[in-house]
């Protein structure tokens, strides 16, 4: 059995879109993710070999700025989870 050269693997040109029976849905999901998270992950802030207990204010600010899109989506989701039942209750109980 020939294993080839294990120390020097060959890589392809990059990621390819997955084959799917619903390309419109896949395109819409990828577009949403690019809209919410346009910036790459700040890898220099993550030290895998060292302790993670000491973050400076600038590091925390940069990580929050990186996650801003997801934080906004979560805030809108929580707002809808609270407001929709409240408005429904008002329409049902206070039939003006």
C-alpha positions in Angstrom: 0.0 0.0 0.0 1.5 3.3 -1.1 0.9 6.2 1.3 2.7 8.9 -0.7 4.5 11.8 0.8 2.8 12.4 4.2 5.1 15.2 5.3 4.1 17.5 2.4 0.3 17.2 1.7 -1.1 18.8 -1.4 -4.1 21.1 -0.9 -6.8 22.1 -3.4 -7.5 25.7 -4.5 -9.9 26.4 -1.6 -13.4 25.8 -0.3 -16.1 24.8 -2.7 -19.8 25.4 -2.3 -21.5 22.3 -1.1 -23.7 20.5 -3.6 -27.3 20.9 -2.5 -30.8 20.4 -3.9 -31.7 23.9 -2.6 -29.0 26.3 -3.9 -31.2 29.3 -3.2 -31.5 28.5 0.5 -27.7 27.8 0.7 -27.0 31.1 -1.0 -29.4 33.0 1.3 -27.8 31.4 4.4 -24.3 32.2 3.3 -25.3 35.8 2.4 -26.8 36.2 5.9 -23.7 34.9 7.6 -21.5 37.2 5.5 -23.8 40.1 6.4 -23.7 39.3 10.2 -20.0 38.3 10.4 -18.0 40.2 7.7 -14.7 40.4 9.6 -12.3 37.5 10.0 -11.6 36.0 13.4 -8.8 38.0 15.3 -6.5 35.0 15.8 -3.8 37.1 17.4 -6.1 37.6 20.5 -6.5 33.8 21.0 -3.4 32.2 22.6 -4.0 28.5 22.7 -0.8 27.7 24.6 -1.2 30.3 27.3 -3.6 31.3 30.0 -6.8 33.0 28.8 -7.5 34.7 32.1 -5.7 38.0 31.3 -7.6 40.1 28.6 -7.0 43.8 28.3 -9.9 46.2 27.7 -8.7 46.6 24.1 -8.9 42.9 23.5 -12.4 42.6 24.9 -13.5 45.6 22.9 -12.1 44.0 19.7 -13.8 40.7 20.4 -17.1 42.4 21.1 -16.7 44.4 17.8 -16.0 41.1 16.1 -19.2 39.6 17.5 -21.3 42.7 17.0 -23.5 41.2 14.3 -24.4 38.2 16.4 -25.1 40.4 19.4 -27.5 42.6 17.4 -29.3 39.5 16.1 -29.6 38.0 19.6 -30.9 41.3 20.9 -33.5 41.5 18.2 -34.5 37.9 18.9 -34.9 38.5 22.6 -36.9 41.6 21.9 -39.3 39.6 19.6 -39.6 36.8 22.1 -40.7 39.3 24.7 -42.8 41.7 22.5 -44.8 39.2 20.5 -46.6 37.5 23.4 -47.0 40.9 25.2 -48.7 42.4 22.1 -50.8 39.3 21.6 -51.9 39.4 25.3 -52.8 43.1 24.9 -54.9 42.4 21.8 -56.7 39.4 23.4 -57.3 41.0 26.9 -57.9 44.7 26.0 -60.1 44.5 22.9 -60.4 48.2 22.2 
